[in-house]
Amino acid sequence: MMEFEQHPTEPDTLVIKMPKRYIAKHSDEDLRAAVLAEREACAQLCLEQDEYGCGQYARAIRARSKHEQD
């Protein structure tokens, strides 16, 4: 459950209280795989809408993934 606290400079505003520590639940490899999968899903959506000229965006998205792998 989220906890809130008063904003330090705006007393009438609440902000989300940040935890004192963060424990990573996923490895860098897991996160990278998730990013690449989401990027590919976006490229696929662009290809499905190619009748509107969106295929160029799919190629750009995939090129970005390829560039980062090199």
Residue, then its C-alpha position, 0 to 999 in steps of 0.5 A: m500500500m502506498e504511503f503519503e507525506q506532506h510536500p516539504t514546501e507546499p503544505d497542502t500537497l501530498v506526495i508519495k512517501m519513498p521507501k528508505r531502500y530499494i531491493a531490485k527484484h530483476s536482473d539487468e538481463d531481465l530488464r533488457a529482455a523486457v525492453l527489447a520485447e516491448r520494442e518489438a511489440c511496438a514495431q509489430l504494431c507499426l507493421e500492422q498499420d503499414e497501410y498508413g505508412c507506419g512501416q518506416y517507424a517499425r524499421a526505425i524501432r528495430a534499428r534502434s534495438k540492433h544499434e544497442q546490441d552492437 
